[in-house]
Amino acid sequence: IPPGVCCRQMRESVGRLIAPLSELEEGQGGEVAYIQMSDAGRLQKLIAMGVLPGGKISLQRRSPSFVFECGYSQFAVDEEIAADVYVRLTQTSEVN
């Protein structure tokens, strides 16, 4: 059965629940849902920063690098790393 008008309207009215850190706007945040990274060295770097599933995270700045706050610390990473960290957005944080 092809999707109807009600499916399209629902899709437009419901915001995303999970988004990559690289797609957040400055000031948006939530909790780390998961990390999808194939490079073990980069994954270890994130773990050392305290970026773990369930942890609170918020994006502070997008340029010249992605600056995020995790715990009581701020860290800067490139876009490739930021794209591998998926954030479960808080209700006040929505990305379209």
C-alpha positions in Angstrom: 0.0 0.0 0.0 1.6 3.3 -1.0 1.9 6.0 1.7 -1.0 8.4 1.7 -1.4 12.0 2.7 -1.5 11.2 6.4 1.9 9.5 6.2 3.4 12.5 4.5 1.9 14.9 7.0 3.2 12.9 9.9 6.7 12.7 8.5 6.7 16.5 8.1 5.4 17.3 11.6 7.6 14.9 13.5 11.2 16.1 14.0 14.2 13.8 13.9 15.0 11.9 17.1 18.6 11.1 16.3 21.1 13.1 14.2 24.8 13.2 13.7 26.7 15.8 15.8 27.8 17.4 12.5 24.2 18.3 11.6 23.3 20.0 14.9 23.0 23.7 15.2 25.1 25.6 17.7 23.5 25.2 21.1 21.7 21.9 20.3 22.4 18.8 22.2 21.1 15.7 23.8 22.7 12.4 24.7 25.0 10.2 22.7 22.9 7.5 21.1 25.8 5.6 19.4 29.1 6.0 17.7 29.5 4.6 14.2 33.3 4.6 13.5 35.5 2.1 11.8 38.8 3.7 12.8 39.8 2.2 16.2 42.2 5.0 16.9 39.6 7.7 16.5 37.1 5.7 18.5 39.6 5.5 21.4 40.1 9.2 21.2 36.4 9.8 21.6 36.2 7.4 24.5 39.2 9.2 26.2 37.2 12.4 25.8 34.3 10.8 27.6 32.0 10.6 24.6 30.1 7.4 25.5 26.5 6.3 24.7 24.1 7.8 27.2 26.4 10.8 28.0 25.2 14.4 27.6 26.7 16.3 24.6 26.0 19.7 23.1 27.4 21.4 20.0 29.0 24.8 20.9 30.5 25.8 17.5 30.5 24.5 13.9 33.4 26.4 12.4 36.4 26.3 11.9 36.0 23.0 13.7 33.2 21.3 15.6 33.5 22.2 19.2 31.3 20.3 21.6 30.8 20.1 25.3 30.8 16.7 27.0 30.7 16.6 30.8 32.6 19.7 32.1 35.0 19.8 29.1 35.0 21.2 25.6 36.7 19.4 22.7 37.2 20.3 19.0 37.0 17.6 16.2 36.9 17.7 12.4 33.7 17.1 10.5 34.5 13.5 9.8 34.6 12.6 13.5 31.5 14.7 14.3 29.6 12.9 11.6 30.2 9.6 13.3 28.7 10.6 16.7 24.9 10.3 16.7 23.0 12.3 19.2 19.5 11.5 20.6 18.1 15.0 20.5 16.4 16.6 23.5 12.8 17.7 22.9 13.9 21.3 22.6 16.5 20.3 20.0 15.3 19.5 16.5 17.2 19.2 13.3 15.3 19.2 10.0 
